[in-house]
């Protein structure tokens, strides 16, 4: 985590993990090491032995667990710790999967909610979207028990969708609306006024996101400062000084109303940030 002396330029470290560097051996190394295997005085051809090993080689590398301080929110097998409609949410192919079909009849956005609230944190996960609209809600709150209109969850989300319009956008749904568009660095003052500067080109930033493939999403929130990062690229930054912001709330994954869709999440890790940074202003 890094904080600059300029509070509007705060951002987390963009360090990325290279899964490939931890691979113990390449296929070529395995082939060279094999040579010929002697079994009961007879040689087994290199082709036969190589085929056996390469067939057993995993097709996808295991996730690298982040450094200490992170907790895993998904065991890769069950929805333990998560609460939601099991007709929509399940575990498929080692990933949390939200799926709707033409027969689902979804009347409102649907959520899979983590058991513990979040306040200041760094969240890292992988997502894959085939169609529709999804997002990661954080510091959200449930609608009042006696209210039936509006979404079950209200609050801030790190957005993404198949069209790209909402990908990398910070949205405070049903409250203050869009807080930061992709490619923006936004400061919101205590009166709710925005100061916007350019962070990057929105279209160019979107090109780093891969539809129907796995993407890395990192959400870092410390006080009113939030940074969204996808595939190692900062999408937007927010410094929210508005007293109306929600400081603590629920963490959830979203399936949106609309056409049939499928979204998947895996390798979900959360690190809770405790105490102010020495470079964080006190006002």
C-alpha positions in Angstrom: 0.0 0.0 0.0 1.3 3.4 -0.9 0.1 6.9 -0.1 1.7 10.0 -1.7 1.9 13.3 0.0 -0.8 14.5 -2.3 -4.0 13.0 -0.9 -5.7 13.1 -4.3 -3.0 10.9 -5.8 -3.4 8.1 -3.2 -3.3 4.6 -4.7 -2.5 1.1 -3.7 0.5 -0.8 -5.0 0.0 -2.2 -8.4 2.1 -5.2 -7.7 1.0 -8.3 -9.6 1.7 -11.9 -9.0 3.4 -14.0 -11.7 2.0 -17.5 -11.4 4.2 -18.8 -14.1 7.4 -18.0 -12.3 6.6 -20.5 -9.5 6.2 -23.4 -11.9 8.6 -26.2 -10.8 9.5 -27.4 -14.3 8.6 -26.9 -17.9 7.5 -29.6 -20.2 10.8 -29.6 -22.0 12.7 -30.1 -18.7 10.4 -33.1 -17.9 11.1 -34.6 -21.4 14.9 -34.3 -21.0 14.9 -35.7 -17.5 12.9 -38.7 -18.6 15.1 -40.1 -21.3 14.3 -43.8 -21.1 12.7 -45.4 -18.1 14.0 -48.9 -17.3 11.2 -51.2 -16.1 12.2 -54.8 -15.2 15.1 -54.6 -17.6 13.2 -53.2 -20.5 13.3 -49.6 -21.8 10.1 -47.6 -22.1 10.2 -45.2 -25.0 10.5 -41.5 -24.4 7.2 -40.9 -26.2 5.2 -43.2 -24.0 6.6 -41.9 -20.7 6.2 -38.3 -21.8 2.6 -38.8 -22.8 1.8 -40.2 -19.4 3.3 -37.2 -17.6 2.0 -34.6 -19.9 -1.5 -36.1 -19.7 -1.4 -35.8 -15.9 -0.1 -32.2 -16.1 -2.8 -29.7 -14.9 -4.3 -27.5 -17.6 -4.4 -24.5 -15.3 -2.0 -23.3 -12.7 -3.1 -23.1 -9.1 -3.7 -19.6 -7.7 -0.9 -18.0 -5.8 -2.1 -17.0 -2.3 -1.4 -13.3 -1.6 1.0 -12.4 1.2 0.1 -12.8 4.8 -2.8 -10.7 6.1 -5.3 -11.9 3.5 -8.1 -14.3 4.3 -9.7 -16.6 1.7 -13.4 -16.1 1.2 -13.9 -19.1 -1.0 -12.7 -22.6 -0.6 -13.2 -23.6 -4.3 -15.8 -26.2 -3.5 -18.7 -24.8 -1.4 -20.6 -21.5 -0.7 -19.6 -21.7 2.9 -19.9 -18.2 4.5 -22.0 -16.8 1.6 -25.7 -16.3 1.7 -27.9 -16.2 -1.4 -30.5 -17.9 -3.6 -29.1 -21.4 -4.4 -31.3 -21.5 -7.5 -29.1 -18.7 -8.9 -25.8 -19.1 -7.1 -23.7 -22.3 -7.1 -20.2 -23.6 -7.4 -19.2 -24.9 -10.9 -15.8 -25.8 -12.2 -14.2 -24.5 -8.9 -15.8 -21.0 -9.2 -18.7 -19.2 -7.6 -21.3 -19.1 -10.4 -24.3 -16.8 -10.8 -26.5 -17.9 -13.6 -29.9 -16.8 -14.9 -31.9 -18.3 -17.8 -34.9 -17.3 -19.8 -37.0 -19.3 -17.2 -35.5 -17.6 -14.1 -37.9 -14.8 -14.1 -35.7 -12.4 -12.1 -37.7 -9.4 -11.0 -34.8 -7.6 -9.2 -31.1 -7.7 -9.0 -29.9 -10.7 -6.9 -26.9 -11.0 -4.5 -24.6 -13.5 -2.9 -23.7 -11.8 0.4 -20.6 -12.6 2.5 -21.2 -13.2 6.2 -19.1 -10.4 7.6 -19.3 -6.6 6.9 -16.3 -4.7 5.6 -15.0 -1.2 6.2 -11.4 -0.6 5.2 -10.0 -3.4 3.0 -8.2 -4.7 0.0 -10.2 -7.3 -2.0 -8.6 -9.4 -4.7 -10.5 -11.8 -6.9 -10.9 -13.2 -10.4 -14.0 -12.8 -12.4 -15.4 -14.1 -15.7 -18.5 -12.7 -17.4 -20.3 -14.2 -20.4 -23.2 -11.9 -20.7 -25.2 -9.2 -18.8 -24.2 -7.0 -15.9 -22.6 -7.8 -12.6 -20.5 -6.1 -9.9 -18.9 -6.3 -6.5 -20.9 -4.5 -3.8 -19.0 -3.3 -0.8 -20.0 -1.3 2.3 -23.6 -1.9 1.2 -26.7 -2.1 3.3 -30.0 -4.0 3.0 -33.2 -2.2 2.2 -35.6 -1.7 5.2 -37.5 -4.8 6.1 -40.8 -3.1 5.5 -39.8 -2.0 2.0 -40.4 -4.0 -1.1 -39.4 -1.6 -3.8 -35.8 -1.0 -4.9 -32.9 -3.5 -4.8 -32.3 -5.8 -1.8 -28.9 -4.1 -1.5 -28.2 -0.4 -1.7 -24.7 1.1 -1.8 -21.4 1.2 -3.5 -20.2 -1.2 -6.1 -17.2 -1.9 -8.3 -19.0 -2.4 -11.5 -18.5 -4.5 -14.7 -20.7 -5.6 -17.6 -20.5 -7.3 -21.0 -21.0 -4.0 -22.9 -18.1 -2.3 -21.1 -20.2 0.7 -20.2 -20.0 0.1 -16.5 -16.7 -1.8 -16.3 -14.2 -0.2 -13.9 -16.8 2.3 -12.7 -17.7 3.2 -9.0 -21.4 3.4 -8.6 -23.4 4.1 -5.4 -26.6 2.4 -6.6 -29.9 4.1 -5.7 -28.1 6.8 -3.6 -25.6 9.2 -5.3 -25.3 7.4 -8.5 -22.0 7.3 -10.4 -19.1 8.4 -8.2 -16.2 7.8 -10.6 -16.2 6.8 -14.3 -13.5 4.7 -15.8 -10.5 6.9 -16.6 -11.3 9.4 -13.9 -9.7 10.6 -10.7 -12.5 12.2 -8.6 -12.5 14.2 -5.4 -15.9 14.7 -3.8 -15.9 17.6 -1.2 -18.0 17.7 2.0 -20.8 19.5 0.1 -21.0 16.8 -2.6 -19.2 18.7 -5.3 -16.9 16.8 -7.7 -13.5 17.7 -8.9 -12.6 15.5 -11.8 -9.2 15.0 -13.5 -8.2 12.5 -16.2 -6.6 9.3 -15.1 -6.5 7.7 -18.6 -8.4 7.1 -21.8 -11.6 5.2 -21.0 -11.6 3.2 -24.3 -7.9 2.2 -23.9 -8.5 1.1 -20.3 -11.4 -1.1 -21.4 -9.2 -2.9 -23.9 -7.3 -4.5 -21.0 -10.4 -6.3 -19.8 -11.2 -9.7 -21.4 -14.8 -10.7 -22.0 -15.6 -14.3 -21.4 -12.1 -14.8 -19.9 -10.7 -14.6 -16.4 -9.7 -11.1 -15.2 -8.1 -9.9 -11.9 -10.1 -7.3 -10.0 -8.7 -5.5 -7.0 -10.8 -3.1 -4.9 -8.9 -1.1 -2.3 -11.0 1.1 0.1 -9.5 3.1 3.0 -11.8 5.7 4.4 -13.2 7.7 1.5 -10.4 6.7 -0.8 -11.2 3.9 -3.3 -9.2 2.5 -6.2 -10.4 0.0 -8.8 -7.8 -2.0 -10.6 -8.4 -4.7 -13.3 -5.6 -6.8 -14.7 -3.0 -4.6 -13.1 -4.3 -1.4 -14.6 -6.0 1.3 -12.5 -9.5 2.0 -13.8 -10.5 4.9 -11.5 -9.7 6.6 -8.2 -12.0 8.2 -5.7 -11.5 10.5 -2.7 -14.9 10.8 -1.2 -15.2 13.4 1.6 -19.0 13.6 1.5 -20.4 12.8 4.9 -23.2 10.9 3.2 -20.9 8.1 2.1 -21.4 4.7 3.7 -18.3 3.8 5.8 -19.2 0.2 6.7 -21.4 -2.4 5.2 -21.9 -5.7 3.4 -19.8 -7.3 0.7 -21.7 -9.0 -2.1 -21.6 -10.3 -5.6 -24.3 -9.4 -8.1 -26.4 -10.9 -10.8 -28.4 -8.2 -12.7 -31.9 -8.3 -14.0 -32.1 -8.5 -17.8 -31.2 -11.2 -20.4 -29.8 -14.6 -19.4 -26.3 -14.2 -18.0 -23.5 -16.1 -16.4 -20.8 -14.6 -14.1 -18.1 -16.5 -12.2 -15.7 -15.6 -9.3 -12.8 -17.4 -7.8 -9.5 -16.9 -5.9 -11.3 -14.4 -3.5 -9.0 -12.9 -0.9 -9.7 -10.1 1.6 -7.2 -8.1 3.7 -8.7 -5.7 6.3 -6.8 -2.4 6.7 -6.5 -1.3 10.3 -5.4 2.2 11.4 -4.6 5.3 9.3 -1.6 5.5 7.1 1.2 7.8 8.2 0.7 9.7 5.0 -3.1 10.0 5.3 -4.4 13.5 6.1 -6.3 13.9 9.3 -8.8 16.5 8.1 
